[in-house]
Amino acid sequence: MNPAHPAAPSLPVPDPADVAQSLAAVVALRRLADDLESRCVVEALRQDWSWAQIAEALGVSKQAAHRRLSHLKPD
Amino acid sequence: MLTLLRTWLQDTKFIAALCRAAETLARHEGIAAPGSEHFVLAALALPDGSAARAFDALGLDAKRFRAAIGAQFADALAGAGVSSASLTGQAPSLREADGLYNAAPSGQTLMQRVADNRHARQGRPLLAADVLLAVAAEEYSIAARALRHLQVTPEALIDAARAAMQERMATH
């Protein structure tokens, strides 16, 4: 168990020594996280969440959330 | 002088069309800034046809390249214990782009490489296959991993791109 994150489940991760494979995993995970974030923010805006609420839930400032995500458009 | 000016105008139009197409493709995926893989996909659809011909000579097309992009993501995610099937369905819509053009770092580097081959081209206008020459210099990008997944070596890509460009210049 990782003492810094006692609640974190253990996931199989690429061996950091395999740099190319590990960095590819980082890029893919980031892309997946960005995709999930976009979908969640669109849904939040659809449900009339404010940017302040979205920012708080994402753990960023309202300005940062708006700057990074305001290109999203709820259908 | 007139030829130089005409080539410059053609290149400017080429770059504008390529950037616009790459951005549209990226935004369809819910991504605001196109990466080099989007520029390759955009080049495959450009009207001079040289990138598509080079791909064809390698037994590839845009559909197979797109599938390989997905496959390399799936492989990378599987290595981190995540199923790539976790998120399905249409990517979120994005607002129309405004302000300065913005490409992802891999897209910026690729376009810089395309622009930097001006001397090697010796007055020849830019062609879609020039994008393939530029992407062949990448080793670890999403596009490079997708090409590796398709078992296309940089050397084979360069040969196919050059042959397609020669064919295009010989017939126009």
gemmi code that builds the backbone of each chain (N, CA, C; Angstrom):
import gemmi

chains = {
    "A": [
        ("MET", (0.845, -1.203, 0.000), (0.000, 0.000, 0.000), (0.883, 1.257, 0.000)),
        ("ASN", (0.473, 2.225, -0.775), (1.232, 3.471, -0.844), (0.889, 4.331, 0.372)),
        ("PRO", (1.850, 4.591, 1.283), (1.529, 5.343, 2.505), (1.046, 6.763, 2.224)),
        ("ALA", (1.449, 7.311, 1.074), (1.010, 8.678, 0.750), (-0.456, 8.707, 0.340)),
        ("HIS", (-0.936, 7.607, -0.199), (-2.333, 7.517, -0.655), (-2.929, 6.208, -0.146)),
        ("PRO", (-3.258, 6.133, 1.165), (-3.666, 4.856, 1.739), (-4.931, 4.284, 1.117)),
        ("ALA", (-5.785, 5.146, 0.534), (-7.039, 4.631, -0.005), (-6.928, 4.265, -1.477)),
        ("ALA", (-5.785, 4.573, -2.104), (-5.666, 4.343, -3.540), (-5.597, 2.849, -3.846)),
        ("PRO", (-6.430, 2.381, -4.787), (-6.337, 0.970, -5.151), (-5.035, 0.727, -5.917)),
        ("SER", (-4.525, -0.488, -5.823), (-3.293, -0.756, -6.563), (-3.654, -1.113, -7.992)),
        ("LEU", (-3.027, -0.413, -8.928), (-3.270, -0.645, -10.347), (-1.993, -1.177, -10.966)),
        ("PRO", (-2.137, -2.065, -11.932), (-0.910, -2.438, -12.640), (-0.418, -1.232, -13.422)),
        ("VAL", (0.813, -0.879, -13.253), (1.356, 0.266, -13.998), (2.565, -0.201, -14.794)),
        ("PRO", (2.830, 0.477, -15.914), (4.008, 0.089, -16.684), (5.273, 0.311, -15.861)),
        ("ASP", (6.269, -0.496, -16.107), (7.559, -0.333, -15.437), (8.162, 0.998, -15.869)),
        ("PRO", (8.386, 1.930, -14.909), (8.947, 3.240, -15.295), (10.268, 3.122, -16.044)),
        ("ALA", (10.951, 1.980, -15.877), (12.214, 1.794, -16.605), (11.959, 1.691, -18.106)),
        ("ASP", (10.751, 1.233, -18.467), (10.379, 1.215, -19.884), (9.795, 2.592, -20.190)),
        ("VAL", (10.674, 3.513, -20.452), (10.284, 4.925, -20.540), (9.243, 5.163, -21.638)),
        ("ALA", (9.469, 4.615, -22.824), (8.542, 4.874, -23.937), (7.141, 4.378, -23.603)),
        ("GLN", (7.064, 3.165, -23.044), (5.750, 2.586, -22.716), (5.091, 3.383, -21.589)),
        ("SER", (5.877, 3.789, -20.601), (5.320, 4.546, -19.473), (4.804, 5.911, -19.932)),
        ("LEU", (5.574, 6.587, -20.778), (5.139, 7.908, -21.244), (3.909, 7.783, -22.151)),
        ("ALA", (3.846, 6.701, -22.927), (2.647, 6.469, -23.750), (1.430, 6.292, -22.856)),
        ("ALA", (1.616, 5.596, -21.724), (0.506, 5.409, -20.776), (0.099, 6.747, -20.170)),
        ("VAL", (1.071, 7.599, -19.862), (0.767, 8.928, -19.304), (-0.099, 9.722, -20.291)),
        ("VAL", (0.311, 9.722, -21.556), (-0.430, 10.472, -22.583), (-1.857, 9.920, -22.722)),
        ("ALA", (-1.962, 8.593, -22.750), (-3.286, 7.968, -22.927), (-4.180, 8.239, -21.718)),
        ("LEU", (-3.602, 8.163, -20.510), (-4.389, 8.438, -19.299), (-4.828, 9.900, -19.259)),
        ("ARG", (-3.923, 10.790, -19.677), (-4.251, 12.223, -19.699), (-5.386, 12.478, -20.687)),
        ("ARG", (-5.288, 11.833, -21.863), (-6.340, 12.000, -22.877), (-7.683, 11.483, -22.338)),
        ("LEU", (-7.618, 10.332, -21.643), (-8.836, 9.752, -21.069), (-9.407, 10.677, -19.995)),
        ("ALA", (-8.521, 11.219, -19.146), (-8.966, 12.135, -18.087), (-9.570, 13.401, -18.692)),
        ("ASP", (-8.934, 13.931, -19.738), (-9.458, 15.140, -20.402), (-10.840, 14.870, -20.987)),
        ("ASP", (-10.987, 13.689, -21.602), (-12.260, 13.320, -22.213), (-13.348, 13.212, -21.133)),
        ("LEU", (-13.000, 12.530, -20.037), (-13.968, 12.382, -18.934), (-14.332, 13.742, -18.351)),
        ("GLU", (-13.310, 14.602, -18.175), (-13.544, 15.942, -17.634), (-14.491, 16.740, -18.537)),
        ("SER", (-14.248, 16.673, -19.851), (-15.099, 17.410, -20.797), (-16.541, 16.947, -20.694)),
        ("ARG", (-16.719, 15.609, -20.692), (-18.085, 15.066, -20.633), (-18.780, 15.489, -19.330)),
        ("CYS", (-18.032, 15.445, -18.218), (-18.617, 15.805, -16.919), (-18.984, 17.291, -16.867)),
        ("VAL", (-18.111, 18.132, -17.417), (-18.368, 19.570, -17.362), (-19.570, 19.925, -18.244)),
        ("VAL", (-19.659, 19.294, -19.407), (-20.821, 19.532, -20.274), (-22.106, 19.145, -19.525)),
        ("GLU", (-22.052, 18.000, -18.857), (-23.238, 17.541, -18.110), (-23.535, 18.491, -16.943)),
        ("ALA", (-22.484, 18.962, -16.283), (-22.673, 19.899, -15.171), (-23.331, 21.197, -15.657)),
        ("LEU", (-22.863, 21.692, -16.798), (-23.454, 22.931, -17.345), (-24.911, 22.695, -17.743)),
        ("ARG", (-25.171, 21.501, -18.279), (-26.546, 21.144, -18.622), (-27.436, 21.136, -17.376)),
        ("GLN", (-26.838, 20.741, -16.244), (-27.592, 20.679, -14.981), (-27.501, 22.003, -14.210)),
        ("ASP", (-27.071, 23.072, -14.940), (-27.033, 24.429, -14.383), (-26.056, 24.613, -13.233)),
        ("TRP", (-24.982, 23.827, -13.226), (-23.917, 24.112, -12.264), (-23.261, 25.429, -12.669)),
        ("SER", (-22.796, 26.173, -11.688), (-22.051, 27.399, -12.001), (-20.578, 27.042, -12.220)),
        ("TRP", (-19.823, 27.978, -12.848), (-18.387, 27.739, -13.023), (-17.688, 27.657, -11.670)),
        ("ALA", (-18.208, 28.397, -10.675), (-17.599, 28.341, -9.341), (-17.751, 26.929, -8.751)),
        ("GLN", (-18.933, 26.324, -8.957), (-19.148, 24.964, -8.437), (-18.272, 23.942, -9.171)),
        ("ILE", (-18.225, 24.091, -10.492), (-17.404, 23.167, -11.294), (-15.941, 23.276, -10.866)),
        ("ALA", (-15.480, 24.523, -10.714), (-14.079, 24.753, -10.331), (-13.783, 24.119, -8.968)),
        ("GLU", (-14.714, 24.301, -8.025), (-14.503, 23.735, -6.686), (-14.409, 22.215, -6.758)),
        ("ALA", (-15.308, 21.600, -7.554), (-15.305, 20.142, -7.664), (-14.033, 19.621, -8.333)),
        ("LEU", (-13.485, 20.421, -9.245), (-12.263, 19.993, -9.935), (-10.997, 20.376, -9.161)),
        ("GLY", (-11.174, 21.173, -8.112), (-10.024, 21.577, -7.301), (-9.151, 22.610, -7.979)),
        ("VAL", (-9.776, 23.449, -8.818), (-9.016, 24.530, -9.477), (-9.753, 25.847, -9.244)),
        ("SER", (-9.107, 26.960, -9.620), (-9.780, 28.245, -9.448), (-10.865, 28.397, -10.517)),
        ("LYS", (-11.820, 29.262, -10.245), (-12.895, 29.505, -11.200), (-12.321, 30.025, -12.517)),
        ("GLN", (-11.326, 30.906, -12.392), (-10.707, 31.467, -13.600), (-10.031, 30.363, -14.418)),
        ("ALA", (-9.339, 29.466, -13.711), (-8.628, 28.384, -14.415), (-9.623, 27.459, -15.106)),
        ("ALA", (-10.715, 27.136, -14.410), (-11.726, 26.250, -14.994), (-12.350, 26.896, -16.221)),
        ("HIS", (-12.667, 28.163, -16.118), (-13.312, 28.858, -17.231), (-12.366, 28.965, -18.411)),
        ("ARG", (-11.089, 29.288, -18.107), (-10.104, 29.457, -19.185), (-9.892, 28.144, -19.940)),
        ("ARG", (-9.856, 27.042, -19.204), (-9.516, 25.757, -19.805), (-10.715, 25.050, -20.418)),
        ("LEU", (-11.912, 25.334, -19.910), (-13.058, 24.504, -20.296), (-14.221, 25.265, -20.919)),
        ("SER", (-14.099, 26.594, -21.037), (-15.257, 27.345, -21.528), (-15.513, 27.120, -23.019)),
        ("HIS", (-14.598, 26.408, -23.700), (-14.857, 26.094, -25.115), (-15.879, 24.967, -25.252)),
        ("LEU", (-16.209, 24.318, -24.126), (-17.192, 23.229, -24.178), (-18.591, 23.798, -24.321)),
        ("LYS", (-19.414, 23.067, -25.060), (-20.732, 23.598, -25.380), (-21.784, 22.556, -24.997)),
        ("PRO", (-22.624, 22.863, -24.007), (-23.705, 21.909, -23.727), (-24.682, 21.891, -24.902)),
        ("ASP", (-25.063, 20.686, -25.388), (-25.956, 20.597, -26.563), (-27.363, 21.076, -26.239)),
    ],
    "B": [
        ("MET", (10.966, 35.497, -60.254), (10.345, 36.292, -59.174), (8.859, 35.980, -59.074)),
        ("LEU", (8.224, 35.952, -60.267), (6.791, 35.663, -60.300), (6.511, 34.234, -59.819)),
        ("THR", (7.418, 33.320, -60.201), (7.264, 31.914, -59.787), (7.382, 31.797, -58.271)),
        ("LEU", (8.346, 32.539, -57.725), (8.543, 32.518, -56.270), (7.295, 33.013, -55.547)),
        ("LEU", (6.744, 34.104, -56.102), (5.554, 34.694, -55.489), (4.368, 33.726, -55.584)),
        ("ARG", (4.262, 33.068, -56.756), (3.153, 32.119, -56.925), (3.294, 30.942, -55.947)),
        ("THR", (4.533, 30.444, -55.797), (4.772, 29.327, -54.871), (4.444, 29.745, -53.439)),
        ("TRP", (4.857, 30.973, -53.091), (4.597, 31.474, -51.729), (3.089, 31.539, -51.473)),
        ("LEU", (2.347, 32.030, -52.468), (0.886, 32.115, -52.323), (0.269, 30.731, -52.197)),
        ("GLN", (0.753, 29.793, -53.022), (0.247, 28.412, -52.957), (0.525, 27.805, -51.585)),
        ("ASP", (1.735, 28.030, -51.089), (2.112, 27.475, -49.781), (1.260, 28.066, -48.665)),
        ("THR", (0.998, 29.365, -48.763), (0.172, 30.022, -47.739), (-1.227, 29.421, -47.719)),
        ("LYS", (-1.782, 29.218, -48.919), (-3.121, 28.609, -49.007), (-3.089, 27.170, -48.491)),
        ("PHE", (-2.025, 26.459, -48.838), (-1.870, 25.062, -48.407), (-1.870, 24.977, -46.878)),
        ("ILE", (-1.044, 25.829, -46.250), (-0.917, 25.788, -44.784), (-2.243, 26.162, -44.122)),
        ("ALA", (-2.922, 27.154, -44.687), (-4.214, 27.560, -44.113), (-5.216, 26.413, -44.198)),
        ("ALA", (-5.268, 25.750, -45.362), (-6.226, 24.644, -45.540), (-5.878, 23.484, -44.613)),
        ("LEU", (-4.588, 23.191, -44.504), (-4.144, 22.075, -43.647), (-4.490, 22.346, -42.184)),
        ("CYS", (-4.191, 23.558, -41.716), (-4.454, 23.907, -40.309), (-5.955, 23.872, -40.012)),
        ("ARG", (-6.728, 24.417, -40.952), (-8.184, 24.440, -40.763), (-8.727, 23.014, -40.674)),
        ("ALA", (-8.280, 22.147, -41.586), (-8.778, 20.766, -41.614), (-8.351, 20.003, -40.360)),
        ("ALA", (-7.100, 20.225, -39.927), (-6.610, 19.530, -38.725), (-7.413, 19.955, -37.498)),
        ("GLU", (-7.709, 21.241, -37.425), (-8.487, 21.744, -36.285), (-9.894, 21.157, -36.284)),
        ("THR", (-10.500, 21.091, -37.462), (-11.861, 20.527, -37.556), (-11.860, 19.073, -37.095)),
        ("LEU", (-10.863, 18.305, -37.544), (-10.790, 16.888, -37.155), (-10.617, 16.748, -35.646)),
        ("ALA", (-9.740, 17.585, -35.069), (-9.505, 17.510, -33.624), (-10.778, 17.862, -32.855)),
        ("ARG", (-11.453, 18.905, -33.303), (-12.648, 19.365, -32.573), (-13.779, 18.347, -32.656)),
        ("HIS", (-13.809, 17.559, -33.734), (-14.788, 16.466, -33.811), (-14.548, 15.436, -32.714)),
        ("GLU", (-13.298, 15.355, -32.257), (-12.964, 14.418, -31.175), (-13.059, 15.088, -29.810)),
        ("GLY", (-13.524, 16.340, -29.776), (-13.619, 17.060, -28.512), (-12.280, 17.607, -28.057)),
        ("ILE", (-11.324, 17.720, -28.995), (-9.975, 18.210, -28.654), (-9.798, 19.582, -29.294)),
        ("ALA", (-9.436, 20.574, -28.486), (-9.392, 21.951, -28.990), (-8.178, 22.209, -29.878)),
        ("ALA", (-7.048, 21.589, -29.565), (-5.806, 21.887, -30.291), (-5.310, 20.632, -31.014)),
        ("PRO", (-5.210, 20.687, -32.354), (-4.812, 19.488, -33.096), (-3.364, 19.078, -32.855)),
        ("GLY", (-3.142, 17.765, -32.740), (-1.790, 17.218, -32.631), (-1.317, 16.764, -34.002)),
        ("SER", (-0.093, 16.252, -34.062), (0.459, 15.883, -35.378), (-0.378, 14.808, -36.049)),
        ("GLU", (-1.033, 13.946, -35.251), (-1.859, 12.892, -35.866), (-3.035, 13.511, -36.624)),
        ("HIS", (-3.559, 14.647, -36.129), (-4.657, 15.314, -36.839), (-4.156, 15.960, -38.136)),
        ("PHE", (-2.915, 16.459, -38.109), (-2.347, 17.046, -39.326), (-2.117, 15.961, -40.388)),
        ("VAL", (-1.738, 14.766, -39.955), (-1.570, 13.659, -40.916), (-2.925, 13.309, -41.523)),
        ("LEU", (-3.942, 13.179, -40.678), (-5.283, 12.864, -41.185), (-5.780, 13.964, -42.128)),
        ("ALA", (-5.498, 15.212, -41.780), (-5.909, 16.332, -42.635), (-5.176, 16.275, -43.973)),
        ("ALA", (-3.876, 15.945, -43.934), (-3.079, 15.870, -45.171), (-3.615, 14.790, -46.101)),
        ("LEU", (-4.102, 13.697, -45.516), (-4.617, 12.592, -46.337), (-5.836, 13.009, -47.146)),
        ("ALA", (-6.514, 14.067, -46.710), (-7.731, 14.512, -47.409), (-7.475, 15.724, -48.303)),
        ("LEU", (-6.242, 16.207, -48.352), (-5.965, 17.403, -49.173), (-6.050, 17.063, -50.667)),
        ("PRO", (-6.499, 18.039, -51.473), (-6.823, 17.724, -52.869), (-5.639, 17.331, -53.745)),
        ("ASP", (-4.389, 17.681, -53.378), (-3.295, 17.260, -54.276), (-3.090, 15.744, -54.242)),
        ("GLY", (-3.616, 15.091, -53.210), (-3.668, 13.625, -53.177), (-2.352, 12.915, -52.932)),
        ("SER", (-1.258, 13.664, -52.743), (0.046, 12.990, -52.635), (0.180, 12.186, -51.333)),
        ("ALA", (-0.366, 12.681, -50.232), (-0.285, 11.939, -48.970), (-1.124, 10.667, -49.057)),
        ("ALA", (-2.311, 10.790, -49.638), (-3.189, 9.618, -49.777), (-2.529, 8.575, -50.682)),
        ("ARG", (-1.833, 9.041, -51.763), (-1.165, 8.092, -52.665), (-0.014, 7.389, -51.960)),
        ("ALA", (0.722, 8.149, -51.142), (1.832, 7.546, -50.393), (1.301, 6.492, -49.424)),
        ("PHE", (0.217, 6.823, -48.740), (-0.395, 5.858, -47.820), (-0.870, 4.624, -48.586)),
        ("ASP", (-1.478, 4.866, -49.739), (-1.993, 3.771, -50.549), (-0.858, 2.818, -50.941)),
        ("ALA", (0.301, 3.386, -51.285), (1.454, 2.562, -51.669), (1.926, 1.696, -50.502)),
        ("LEU", (1.623, 2.129, -49.283), (2.005, 1.358, -48.093), (0.878, 0.435, -47.627)),
        ("GLY", (-0.215, 0.404, -48.412), (-1.364, -0.427, -48.048), (-2.199, 0.179, -46.935)),
        ("LEU", (-2.134, 1.505, -46.817), (-2.846, 2.185, -45.726), (-3.861, 3.183, -46.275)),
        ("ASP", (-4.745, 3.614, -45.402), (-5.634, 4.737, -45.700), (-5.974, 5.436, -44.380)),
        ("ALA", (-6.747, 6.484, -44.475), (-7.060, 7.272, -43.270), (-7.785, 6.430, -42.225)),
        ("LYS", (-8.650, 5.539, -42.697), (-9.425, 4.724, -41.758), (-8.495, 3.819, -40.933)),
        ("ARG", (-7.524, 3.207, -41.609), (-6.598, 2.316, -40.895), (-5.690, 3.119, -39.948)),
        ("PHE", (-5.303, 4.317, -40.366), (-4.457, 5.157, -39.502), (-5.243, 5.573, -38.258)),
        ("ARG", (-6.498, 5.946, -38.473), (-7.355, 6.332, -37.343), (-7.516, 5.160, -36.365)),
        ("ALA", (-7.722, 3.974, -36.936), (-7.871, 2.777, -36.095), (-6.582, 2.509, -35.317)),
        ("ALA", (-5.447, 2.748, -35.959), (-4.159, 2.520, -35.284), (-3.944, 3.518, -34.150)),
        ("ILE", (-4.440, 4.749, -34.330), (-4.356, 5.740, -33.241), (-5.134, 5.206, -32.034)),
        ("GLY", (-6.322, 4.704, -32.307), (-7.141, 4.128, -31.227), (-6.461, 2.929, -30.591)),
        ("ALA", (-5.855, 2.106, -31.418), (-5.214, 0.879, -30.910), (-4.013, 1.200, -30.027)),
        ("GLN", (-3.231, 2.218, -30.414), (-2.071, 2.542, -29.571), (-2.511, 3.145, -28.236)),
        ("PHE", (-3.644, 3.865, -28.244), (-4.193, 4.364, -26.967), (-4.640, 3.183, -26.110)),
        ("ALA", (-5.333, 2.226, -26.744), (-5.824, 1.058, -26.011), (-4.660, 0.283, -25.405)),
        ("ASP", (-3.585, 0.097, -26.185), (-2.409, -0.625, -25.679), (-1.810, 0.103, -24.478)),
        ("ALA", (-1.688, 1.433, -24.615), (-1.067, 2.220, -23.543), (-1.925, 2.196, -22.281)),
        ("LEU", (-3.245, 2.279, -22.464), (-4.145, 2.238, -21.304), (-4.136, 0.859, -20.648)),
        ("ALA", (-4.094, -0.179, -21.471), (-4.072, -1.539, -20.929), (-2.838, -1.732, -20.048)),
        ("GLY", (-1.731, -1.109, -20.450), (-0.502, -1.191, -19.656), (-0.659, -0.552, -18.293)),
        ("ALA", (-1.647, 0.363, -18.173), (-1.908, 1.023, -16.890), (-3.172, 0.450, -16.235)),
        ("GLY", (-3.610, -0.698, -16.731), (-4.740, -1.384, -16.101), (-6.076, -0.739, -16.345)),
        ("VAL", (-6.202, 0.034, -17.425), (-7.459, 0.725, -17.716), (-8.007, 0.223, -19.044)),
        ("SER", (-9.302, -0.037, -19.065), (-9.929, -0.474, -20.306), (-10.236, 0.733, -21.165)),
        ("SER", (-9.861, 0.665, -22.432), (-10.121, 1.804, -23.323), (-11.596, 1.906, -23.654)),
        ("ALA", (-12.359, 0.854, -23.318), (-13.796, 0.883, -23.601), (-14.544, 1.646, -22.512)),
        ("SER", (-13.804, 2.228, -21.551), (-14.457, 2.909, -20.429), (-15.321, 4.073, -20.894)),
        ("LEU", (-14.850, 4.817, -21.889), (-15.609, 5.967, -22.381), (-16.012, 5.709, -23.819)),
        ("THR", (-17.286, 5.704, -24.061), (-17.742, 5.490, -25.436), (-18.718, 6.608, -25.786)),
        ("GLY", (-19.111, 6.654, -27.035), (-20.083, 7.658, -27.469), (-19.413, 8.903, -27.990)),
        ("GLN", (-20.250, 9.809, -28.415), (-19.789, 11.050, -29.054), (-19.019, 11.935, -28.074)),
        ("ALA", (-17.905, 12.467, -28.535), (-17.150, 13.427, -27.712), (-17.975, 14.704, -27.576)),
        ("PRO", (-17.760, 15.475, -26.501), (-18.534, 16.708, -26.309), (-18.297, 17.705, -27.443)),
        ("SER", (-19.333, 18.492, -27.730), (-19.191, 19.531, -28.753), (-18.338, 20.668, -28.217)),
        ("LEU", (-17.624, 21.305, -29.112), (-16.819, 22.472, -28.729), (-17.369, 23.698, -29.432)),
        ("ARG", (-17.239, 24.838, -28.789), (-17.629, 26.096, -29.430), (-16.708, 26.357, -30.608)),
        ("GLU", (-17.170, 27.189, -31.546), (-16.334, 27.586, -32.678), (-15.040, 28.191, -32.164)),
        ("ALA", (-13.932, 27.857, -32.832), (-12.646, 28.410, -32.410), (-12.625, 29.905, -32.674)),
        ("ASP", (-12.039, 30.645, -31.765), (-11.864, 32.080, -32.018), (-10.468, 32.489, -31.540)),
        ("GLY", (-10.050, 33.647, -31.954), (-8.726, 34.132, -31.562), (-7.621, 33.466, -32.361)),
        ("LEU", (-6.423, 33.416, -31.787), (-5.257, 32.886, -32.489), (-5.373, 31.385, -32.683)),
        ("TYR", (-4.798, 30.905, -33.799), (-4.793, 29.474, -34.063), (-3.938, 28.776, -33.020)),
        ("ASN", (-4.438, 27.669, -32.514), (-3.717, 26.985, -31.459), (-3.610, 25.501, -31.766)),
        ("ALA", (-2.386, 25.023, -31.986), (-2.161, 23.591, -32.185), (-1.491, 23.036, -30.940)),
        ("ALA", (-1.646, 21.730, -30.713), (-0.934, 21.065, -29.623), (0.569, 21.105, -29.947)),
        ("PRO", (1.437, 20.931, -28.944), (2.874, 21.005, -29.214), (3.332, 20.102, -30.365)),
        ("SER", (2.795, 18.884, -30.446), (3.231, 17.995, -31.550), (2.804, 18.563, -32.896)),
        ("GLY", (1.635, 19.215, -32.937), (1.172, 19.846, -34.172), (2.034, 21.041, -34.541)),
        ("GLN", (2.432, 21.815, -33.528), (3.290, 22.984, -33.780), (4.653, 22.541, -34.325)),
        ("THR", (5.215, 21.503, -33.712), (6.531, 21.018, -34.150), (6.463, 20.490, -35.576)),
        ("LEU", (5.387, 19.753, -35.858), (5.239, 19.205, -37.204), (5.132, 20.318, -38.244)),
        ("MET", (4.347, 21.343, -37.951), (4.188, 22.439, -38.912), (5.490, 23.225, -39.074)),
        ("GLN", (6.256, 23.304, -37.984), (7.568, 23.962, -38.080), (8.476, 23.177, -39.025)),
        ("ARG", (8.424, 21.838, -38.904), (9.234, 20.986, -39.795), (8.794, 21.153, -41.245)),
        ("VAL", (7.475, 21.230, -41.457), (6.954, 21.402, -42.816), (7.479, 22.717, -43.394)),
        ("ALA", (7.435, 23.773, -42.583), (7.888, 25.088, -43.056), (9.405, 25.108, -43.269)),
        ("ASP", (10.125, 24.360, -42.430), (11.591, 24.392, -42.488), (12.175, 23.661, -43.692)),
        ("ASN", (11.366, 22.884, -44.421), (11.949, 22.140, -45.553), (11.944, 22.974, -46.842)),
        ("ARG", (11.748, 24.290, -46.683), (11.661, 25.205, -47.825), (12.885, 25.066, -48.756)),
        ("HIS", (14.093, 25.019, -48.182), (15.305, 24.951, -49.016), (15.408, 23.609, -49.731)),
        ("ALA", (15.055, 22.545, -49.023), (15.113, 21.209, -49.631), (14.128, 21.099, -50.796)),
        ("ARG", (13.057, 21.860, -50.738), (12.032, 21.774, -51.797), (12.488, 22.477, -53.073)),
        ("GLN", (13.447, 23.383, -52.973), (14.016, 24.085, -54.141), (12.941, 24.705, -55.032)),
        ("GLY", (12.026, 25.432, -54.400), (11.018, 26.154, -55.172), (9.756, 25.367, -55.446)),
        ("ARG", (9.773, 24.073, -55.137), (8.567, 23.269, -55.334), (7.510, 23.676, -54.304)),
        ("PRO", (6.240, 23.784, -54.712), (5.212, 24.132, -53.716), (5.013, 22.997, -52.706)),
        ("LEU", (4.479, 23.354, -51.558), (4.187, 22.342, -50.534), (3.137, 21.366, -51.050)),
        ("LEU", (3.317, 20.103, -50.689), (2.344, 19.063, -51.044), (1.935, 18.327, -49.770)),
        ("ALA", (0.800, 17.648, -49.849), (0.298, 16.925, -48.670), (1.331, 15.920, -48.163)),
        ("ALA", (2.087, 15.315, -49.073), (3.082, 14.319, -48.645), (4.222, 14.944, -47.848)),
        ("ASP", (4.404, 16.273, -47.930), (5.408, 16.931, -47.082), (5.076, 16.727, -45.602)),
        ("VAL", (3.796, 16.625, -45.292), (3.381, 16.383, -43.902), (3.861, 15.002, -43.459)),
        ("LEU", (3.845, 14.040, -44.388), (4.313, 12.688, -44.044), (5.828, 12.685, -43.819)),
        ("LEU", (6.554, 13.472, -44.630), (8.006, 13.585, -44.402), (8.264, 14.152, -43.007)),
        ("ALA", (7.462, 15.129, -42.626), (7.650, 15.761, -41.309), (7.318, 14.793, -40.180)),
        ("VAL", (6.252, 14.024, -40.342), (5.848, 13.122, -39.252), (6.812, 11.937, -39.148)),
        ("ALA", (7.517, 11.642, -40.243), (8.493, 10.538, -40.212), (9.644, 10.848, -39.258)),
        ("ALA", (9.823, 12.127, -38.921), (10.900, 12.511, -37.994), (10.497, 12.295, -36.536)),
        ("GLU", (9.221, 12.007, -36.306), (8.761, 11.799, -34.922), (9.048, 10.355, -34.493)),
        ("GLU", (9.384, 10.206, -33.213), (9.693, 8.861, -32.698), (8.683, 8.369, -31.668)),
        ("TYR", (8.181, 9.296, -30.848), (7.383, 8.860, -29.703), (6.004, 9.511, -29.647)),
        ("SER", (5.634, 10.252, -30.676), (4.332, 10.924, -30.655), (3.213, 9.909, -30.871)),
        ("ILE", (1.981, 10.371, -30.725), (0.824, 9.517, -30.982), (0.861, 9.022, -32.433)),
        ("ALA", (1.171, 9.939, -33.363), (1.234, 9.561, -34.780), (2.327, 8.522, -35.013)),
        ("ALA", (3.489, 8.728, -34.392), (4.603, 7.781, -34.576), (4.234, 6.413, -34.024)),
        ("ARG", (3.558, 6.404, -32.863), (3.172, 5.116, -32.272), (2.128, 4.419, -33.146)),
        ("ALA", (1.223, 5.213, -33.728), (0.206, 4.630, -34.609), (0.873, 4.023, -35.841)),
        ("LEU", (1.847, 4.721, -36.412), (2.551, 4.197, -37.598), (3.324, 2.924, -37.236)),
        ("ARG", (3.919, 2.926, -36.036), (4.640, 1.722, -35.593), (3.662, 0.566, -35.435)),
        ("HIS", (2.472, 0.882, -34.909), (1.436, -0.146, -34.755), (1.086, -0.748, -36.123)),
        ("LEU", (1.149, 0.077, -37.160), (0.860, -0.382, -38.525), (2.098, -0.985, -39.196)),
        ("GLN", (3.186, -1.072, -38.431), (4.452, -1.632, -38.908), (5.011, -0.865, -40.110)),
        ("VAL", (4.814, 0.449, -40.073), (5.389, 1.316, -41.105), (6.627, 1.988, -40.517)),
        ("THR", (7.767, 1.754, -41.118), (8.996, 2.377, -40.623), (9.095, 3.801, -41.173)),
        ("PRO", (9.822, 4.680, -40.488), (10.012, 6.043, -41.022), (10.618, 6.023, -42.417)),
        ("GLU", (11.559, 5.095, -42.664), (12.215, 5.017, -43.977), (11.190, 4.692, -45.067)),
        ("ALA", (10.305, 3.735, -44.785), (9.286, 3.355, -45.779), (8.330, 4.526, -46.030)),
        ("LEU", (8.007, 5.258, -44.965), (7.105, 6.404, -45.108), (7.764, 7.495, -45.955)),
        ("ILE", (9.031, 7.744, -45.701), (9.763, 8.762, -46.471), (9.833, 8.362, -47.943)),
        ("ASP", (10.172, 7.108, -48.209), (10.259, 6.633, -49.605), (8.914, 6.793, -50.313)),
        ("ALA", (7.837, 6.387, -49.630), (6.507, 6.462, -50.247), (6.095, 7.920, -50.468)),
        ("ALA", (6.418, 8.785, -49.511), (6.059, 10.208, -49.637), (6.822, 10.845, -50.795)),
        ("ARG", (8.119, 10.547, -50.894), (8.928, 11.131, -51.977), (8.450, 10.642, -53.342)),
        ("ALA", (8.126, 9.356, -53.434), (7.639, 8.807, -54.712), (6.327, 9.471, -55.104)),
        ("ALA", (5.443, 9.667, -54.142), (4.145, 10.286, -54.431), (4.326, 11.743, -54.851)),
        ("MET", (5.294, 12.416, -54.254), (5.534, 13.822, -54.619), (6.120, 13.920, -56.022)),
        ("GLN", (7.043, 13.005, -56.346), (7.642, 13.007, -57.698), (6.559, 12.741, -58.737)),
        ("GLU", (5.698, 11.809, -58.445), (4.608, 11.472, -59.367), (3.711, 12.682, -59.571)),
        ("ARG", (3.402, 13.347, -58.470), (2.524, 14.528, -58.539), (3.185, 15.645, -59.377)),
        ("MET", (4.482, 15.897, -59.144), (5.160, 16.966, -59.853), (5.345, 16.615, -61.339)),
        ("ALA", (5.460, 15.331, -61.643), (5.651, 14.914, -63.025), (4.361, 15.081, -63.841)),
        ("THR", (3.230, 14.998, -63.152), (1.954, 15.041, -63.890), (1.286, 16.422, -63.825)),
        ("HIS", (1.882, 17.377, -63.080), (1.263, 18.717, -62.987), (2.296, 19.801, -63.301)),
    ],
}
model = gemmi.Model(1)
for chain_id, residues in chains.items():
    chain = gemmi.Chain(chain_id)
    for i, (resn, *xyz) in enumerate(residues, 1):
        res = gemmi.Residue()
        res.name, res.seqid = resn, gemmi.SeqId(i, " ")
        for name, pos in zip(("N", "CA", "C"), xyz):
            atom = gemmi.Atom()
            atom.name, atom.element = name, gemmi.Element(name[0])
            atom.pos, atom.b_iso = gemmi.Position(*pos), 0.0
            res.add_atom(atom)
        chain.add_residue(res)
    model.add_chain(chain)
structure = gemmi.Structure()
structure.add_model(model)
structure.setup_entities()
